[in-house]
Amino acid sequence: MKNIIWYLGFLSLLSLLYFVEGKIGFLGFFGFISYFSIYKMSDERMEKNIGKATRNAFMYTIYFGSATIAYGYLTKNIELLIPAFVVLLGGALIICLFSLFYYDKIDKK
C-alpha cells in the first residue's frame, strides 16, 4: 500500500507544464510533491489512517467547493473557478497529508 501512494508524487511533474503553457491551473499539481515523504512511513495501520485523512480532505473539498460555487453563482464571476480549482486541489492534498502525518504520529504513542 505504501508504494502505491508514494507514486502519486510523480504527478507533481505535471506542474512543470505551467512554464510551457503559462496557465496557473497546472500549479495545482505541485501539491502532489509532498507524497514523496510517505515512503518512509510505517505500514502498520496505514489503511486506517489513510481512511481518516481522506475523510478530512473530502470534507474540505465539499465545504470549499460548495462555497466557491455559491460565491461564483451569486457574483456571476466565472473567472474565479480556475484559481479556486487550484486552491481546492492543493488544499485537499495538503489537508490529507497533514492529517495522515498527524494520525501516524498519534498511533506511534
C-alpha positions as CSV (number, residue, x, y, z in Angstrom):
1,M,0.0,0.0,0.0
2,K,2.8,2.4,0.9
3,N,4.5,2.2,-2.5
4,I,1.2,2.9,-4.4
5,I,0.6,6.1,-2.6
6,W,4.3,7.1,-3.0
7,Y,3.9,7.0,-6.8
8,L,1.4,9.9,-6.6
9,G,4.3,12.1,-6.0
10,F,5.3,11.8,-9.7
11,L,2.1,13.6,-10.6
12,S,3.8,16.8,-9.4
13,L,5.9,16.8,-12.6
14,L,2.7,17.9,-14.3
15,S,3.2,21.3,-12.6
16,L,6.1,21.9,-15.0
17,L,3.5,22.4,-17.7
18,Y,3.0,25.9,-16.2
19,F,6.3,27.0,-17.6
20,V,5.3,25.7,-21.0
21,E,1.7,26.8,-21.2
22,G,1.7,29.6,-18.7
23,K,-1.7,28.6,-17.2
24,I,-2.0,28.8,-13.5
25,G,-4.2,25.7,-13.3
26,F,-1.1,23.4,-13.7
27,L,0.4,24.7,-10.5
28,G,-2.3,22.7,-8.6
29,F,-0.3,19.5,-9.4
30,F,2.6,20.8,-7.3
31,G,0.7,19.7,-4.2
32,F,1.5,16.1,-5.1
33,I,5.2,16.6,-4.3
34,S,4.6,16.0,-0.6
35,Y,3.5,12.4,-1.3
36,F,7.2,11.5,-1.7
37,S,7.5,11.9,2.1
38,I,5.1,9.0,2.7
39,Y,7.6,6.4,1.5
40,K,9.3,6.0,4.9
41,M,6.1,5.8,6.9
42,S,5.3,2.6,8.7
43,D,2.8,0.2,7.1
44,E,1.2,-0.5,10.4
45,R,-2.4,0.8,10.5
46,M,-1.7,2.7,7.3
47,E,-5.1,1.9,5.7
48,K,-7.0,3.1,8.8
49,N,-5.0,6.3,8.8
50,I,-5.5,6.9,5.1
51,G,-9.2,6.5,5.6
52,K,-9.3,9.1,8.3
53,A,-7.1,11.5,6.3
54,T,-9.1,11.2,3.1
55,R,-12.3,11.8,5.1
56,N,-10.8,15.2,6.2
57,A,-9.8,16.1,2.7
58,F,-13.2,15.1,1.4
59,M,-15.0,17.3,3.9
60,Y,-12.7,20.2,2.9
61,T,-13.5,19.6,-0.8
62,I,-17.2,19.6,-0.1
63,Y,-17.3,22.7,2.0
64,F,-14.8,24.8,0.0
65,G,-16.2,23.6,-3.4
66,S,-19.8,24.4,-2.4
67,A,-18.8,27.8,-1.1
68,T,-16.9,28.6,-4.3
69,I,-19.8,27.5,-6.5
70,A,-22.2,29.6,-4.4
71,Y,-19.9,32.6,-4.5
72,G,-19.4,32.3,-8.2
73,Y,-23.1,32.0,-8.8
74,L,-24.0,35.0,-6.6
75,T,-21.4,37.3,-8.1
76,K,-21.6,35.9,-11.7
77,N,-17.8,35.8,-11.7
78,I,-16.8,32.7,-13.7
79,E,-13.1,33.7,-13.8
80,L,-12.8,32.7,-10.2
81,L,-13.2,29.0,-10.9
82,I,-9.7,28.4,-12.3
83,P,-7.8,29.7,-9.3
84,A,-10.4,28.2,-7.0
85,F,-9.8,24.7,-8.5
86,V,-6.1,25.1,-7.8
87,V,-6.8,26.0,-4.2
88,L,-9.3,23.2,-3.9
89,L,-6.9,20.5,-5.3
90,G,-3.9,21.8,-3.4
91,G,-5.8,22.3,-0.2
92,A,-7.3,18.8,-0.3
93,L,-3.8,17.3,-0.9
94,I,-2.2,19.3,1.9
95,I,-5.0,18.5,4.4
96,C,-4.9,14.8,3.5
97,L,-1.1,14.7,4.1
98,F,-1.1,16.7,7.3
99,S,-3.9,14.5,8.6
100,L,-2.0,11.4,7.6
101,F,1.1,12.6,9.4
102,Y,-0.9,13.6,12.4
103,Y,-2.7,10.2,12.7
104,D,0.6,8.4,12.1
105,K,2.2,10.3,15.0
106,I,-0.7,9.6,17.3
107,D,-0.6,5.8,16.6
108,K,3.1,5.6,17.5
109,K,2.4,6.9,21.0
